Amino acid sequence: MAVSLSFSPSSRPDPLWLGRLGLWDFRPHARLEMRMDQRPVILNGENGGGKTSLLEAISFFAPGRGLRRAASREAARHGGEGGWTVSADLHGAPQAPSPLPLGTALPPDPSRRARKTRIGGKSASSPLAFGEILSLLWITPSMDRLFAEGAKARLRFLDRLAAALHPDHAARAASYERAKRQRQRLLEGRAPDKDWLDALEDRMAEEAAQLARTRASLLEDLTRRMAFVRETGFPTARFSLEGDFEKILAAEGGDKAALWLKERLRHQRRLDAHLRRASVGPHRARFSACHLPSGTPAALASSGEQKALLLGILLAAALLMGERKKEAPLLLLDEALVHLDKERREALFRAMITLGLQVWMTGTDAEPFAFLGAKAQFFSVAPGAIRRVS
Amino acid sequence: MAESAERGAEIARLISLLAALPGLGPRSARRAVLHLITRREESLKPLITALTRLDTEMRQCPQCGAIDIRVPCRICADPRRSGEILCVVEHMGDLWALERAEAFRGRYHVLGGALCALDGIGPEDLNIASLLERARNPELREIILATNATVDGQTTAHYLAEKLSGMATVSRLARGVPIGSELDYMDDGTLADALRQRRPF
């Protein structure tokens, strides 16, 4: 089988990479400035030195909560003024000057909850605008048991992949969520206005079909790239996305599914008010994976295999983005080598280099990354201080 | 504190008032205030006169909800404006935007916001009762719902369409391909809307 797929080095998509990163009052870092080239970035240093905080800072160049899922205000440095700033120079963004200055900041004024967004020296209306120019994917140690726990977290992971590929997905998911929350607020209030509820359920139904369709087509696309995953040495997976709404969508198409959802929501108002949540819709979908080499559900695989499965999905998504968007995403891998044996570690390094990605990785010691040698750049991180090692 | 002592409490207060306005920050507010105090005759005094006049004479138009110093407002009072077609917007800014486009010759209705259960803004907080009243006028042929394409704007449009059904023809603004955009870079939903709302060449 031809598994080298679409990229010989000559046809490889342009990688996105950061040439500079600056932090002000972010987590333990009062002031920090670092310059990088295109190669993977390895951050080493003791616990509490602020390695993950650097990844989190970069993750704020995507809409929503960052990689720690913390509210923006929590990222402010203790003893600082209460606000923070992250700036960077982005290279390789299609249809944009290179380097492209990016900035995101939270004003010190505690009454302001929204962070500011600047792209190319101009203000943008919201961090959703970052989705138009760069793709960011990440995994963190809290996702190690993703397949065994929390359907919500799994769906969130899927949605982040979808948003990196389809910039409108994040906005659509936010619209759906907002309409759903408003409906719930009305249902739990006194004598809810029926026309208002109709209007909100109509909004939910309209967004729902497209949301579920984007998720399903992403899973099909990932499945088609499993040959590449096998070649990298990571375990392949079979995905499933199940739910009442998804079933109707697959059988009857978007318009009918939207009508069905509207009807169901209308009928379940009383129940939903009692349950304090919407009991039907794409937010209730169950996303799961099967570890194909062993034929067992991912949830039953060992910690190491689950981590490898997750990394394989991420590599497939990176490949897919390179093909679709003609840009390789930025990858943030926090403590990714934990649970991986030497063979898997080297497989990961090889795949990163083949895909030409600027992957940002953290780890207390440099030794596990030694395989990368001069193919990566190494930094030593301490609060407010960063030093290039090689 | 040092800033107040240096510039005087009143000037600091003016700076903080201006800095709180949309589109301005502390830096631009400081520059504006510096400009005002150094050009007292040509800038500060005319501004005081204009603000005072606005404060004493500004009224909400009882018909459409727009803010003007005339009652009824300029647009409601203009006999060249068609009374057969009504355009419903969320805010004054939306009315100004449509007026800038110079494409609409009917009258407006300003809701004063959009429905939002999270912020506690319900139908009774918006100019909806007066809209329903106006919709009963038999002269009215069409009502255009020009609320924003946000969740709240679209929810409000849907809500109004329900309330207005059977009164006049209710339409909404078209959604589709923005001028100057390439299909390859457009989001799927907008593209699907544009296809659905296609029209003969």
Boltz contact constraints between the chains, C-beta under 6 A:
constraints:
  - contact:
      token1: [A, 168]
      token2: [B, 187]
      max_distance: 6.0
  - contact:
      token1: [A, 175]
      token2: [B, 151]
      max_distance: 6.0
  - contact:
      token1: [A, 178]
      token2: [B, 151]
      max_distance: 6.0
  - contact:
      token1: [A, 179]
      token2: [B, 151]
      max_distance: 6.0
  - contact:
      token1: [A, 182]
      token2: [B, 117]
      max_distance: 6.0
  - contact:
      token1: [A, 182]
      token2: [B, 118]
      max_distance: 6.0
  - contact:
      token1: [A, 185]
      token2: [B, 117]
      max_distance: 6.0
  - contact:
      token1: [A, 186]
      token2: [B, 117]
      max_distance: 6.0
  - contact:
      token1: [A, 195]
      token2: [B, 159]
      max_distance: 6.0
  - contact:
      token1: [A, 195]
      token2: [B, 162]
      max_distance: 6.0
  - contact:
      token1: [A, 196]
      token2: [B, 159]
      max_distance: 6.0
  - contact:
      token1: [A, 199]
      token2: [B, 155]
      max_distance: 6.0
  - contact:
      token1: [A, 199]
      token2: [B, 158]
      max_distance: 6.0
  - contact:
      token1: [A, 199]
      token2: [B, 159]
      max_distance: 6.0
  - contact:
      token1: [A, 200]
      token2: [B, 155]
      max_distance: 6.0
  - contact:
      token1: [A, 202]
      token2: [B, 158]
      max_distance: 6.0
  - contact:
      token1: [A, 203]
      token2: [B, 151]
      max_distance: 6.0
  - contact:
      token1: [A, 203]
      token2: [B, 154]
      max_distance: 6.0
  - contact:
      token1: [A, 203]
      token2: [B, 155]
      max_distance: 6.0
  - contact:
      token1: [A, 210]
      token2: [B, 189]
      max_distance: 6.0
